[in-house]
Amino acid sequence: MSLKQKTKELLKRRAIAEQGGGDKAIQKQTAMGKMTARERILALLDKDSFHEYDLFVEHEARDFNMDKKVLHGDGVITGTGTIYGSPVCIYAQDFTVAGGSLGAMHARKITKIMDHSLKMRVPLIGINDSGGARIQEGVNSLAGYGEIFFRNTLASGVIPQISVILGPCAGGAVYSPALTDFVFVVDQISKMFITGPEVIKTVLGEEISMEELGGARVQAEKTGNAHFYAKSEMECFDQIKKLITFIPWNNEQKARAFPPKEPSKEFKIEDIVPSDPKKPYDVRDVIRALVDDSDFFEIQELFAANIVIGFGRINGETVGFVANQPLILAGVLDTDSSDKAARFISYCDAFNIPIVTLEDLPGYLPGVDQEHAGVIRHGAKVLYAYSEATVPKITIILRKAYGGGYIAMNSRHLRADFVFAWPTAEIAVMGPEGAANIIFRKEINEADDPDAMRKLKVEEYKEKFANPYVAAAKGYIDSVIEPETTRRILMHSIEVSANKNVGQPKKKHGIPPF
């Protein structure tokens, strides 16, 4: 055969392989409101940037008549490309080929691109749409999952790992996404669970739909397994693209810098936070008043909403924000919000992203349910994450900073680099009402008018202790600042901390309160 003929044969084979499961399977995928694996990759990556590898890989199974079946690419597409010019490695499971089930060669393709991603120090994106392990291949499928999990762990904290759930993700398949940094889900399309509705009904007699058990909304709002929730696949891809602009390629680099922009004049920081500590406000508006172009990219928006986390830019540089949300439960820390904050702090530290903490909380959430849910252990995760982090850490105390909450939210005692307080800050062991009731119990009980005496003693306590100046006198905060100067002070603090270098005791690794 001539070169021309061989090239023609190549193009023919490629066209067939690129069809995956064929026209009927593609039509079925489309009828379910889902894009194909190839369409997803092309929609996510920059135009003409995708380079595919291992297109002609075939499965090796011979039992159960598998030797008579052709599974193009063994049900997964792998390759490299760019997003806004940033290189990424990517794989997408193809549900049109054997339901995207994971067999030995399928797993080998995924682990190969994972190895490439780690070697080249670029982000890894996995698009999951699979029925799970390929039963016909038995233990080889399980071995494949194990190899993937090991590589997820190896790459953790070295390269960003992003999981996109665009179909069923059941059994062992859910653990790889859980080991990655960010999980994206789409309404009515994404499903995640260890055991499906049929197994639950058989074993426990409980009836529940797939959507109720592990749908996108459940994973984004109730379990916290998902970090981003979208209404459509295209919205999901836009979220991924935006995330990529905020994070570095690997742990040895910093995130890409952008030209600085002033915040929108719509958000005036001095008008957002009420001076009355009992009045709520949306802390996200404070963040928008501080970040470039008022562009705040929130993470886990629906989960544990009493704390807000996400990325923004200050003077063109990526910054991670952790902020108590007074609109929800007064911004207290509880089991879920502690997990949410600690994981994000750890991510920022691993990838050289400065952390800005906006503090306004009365402490940890009290109650039997919280105590029995392990709030001690979960709450300790925040302490551990802040203490362990060596990136620049800056805290702004907006209003309340009481008790253990004051310590946990990146206090000077956990080695914050800079701690600033607004004049409205109240730094104390507990709120003035509770403190006055304890300290002045005798005077209040013996007074002719206990209510009037209580009010008097509360004001007395506020005047003496519930302010930023006692902590400032001890050097626990660096300065009491005017709210309108906050952005300028953050810019300066981040700039002077750029070359921060902290020595750590020699150890294999710490043991966090998992």
PyMOL commands that set and color helices and strands:
alter all, ss='L'
color gray80, all
select helices_A, chain A and resi 3-18+23-31+37-44+66-68+72-75+98-100+104-120+135-137+139-155+171-179+197-204+210-214+216-223+233-246+269-272+283-290+292-294+329-331+335-350+368-372+375-388+403-408+412-414+432-439+441-446+450-464+469-473+483-496
alter helices_A, ss='H'
color red, helices_A
select strands_A, chain A and resi 51-53+76-83+86-93+124-128+161-165+168-170+182-186+191-193+228-230+297-299+307-314+317-324+355-361+393-402+418-421+426-428+479-480
alter strands_A, ss='S'
color yellow, strands_A
deselect
rebuild
show_as cartoon
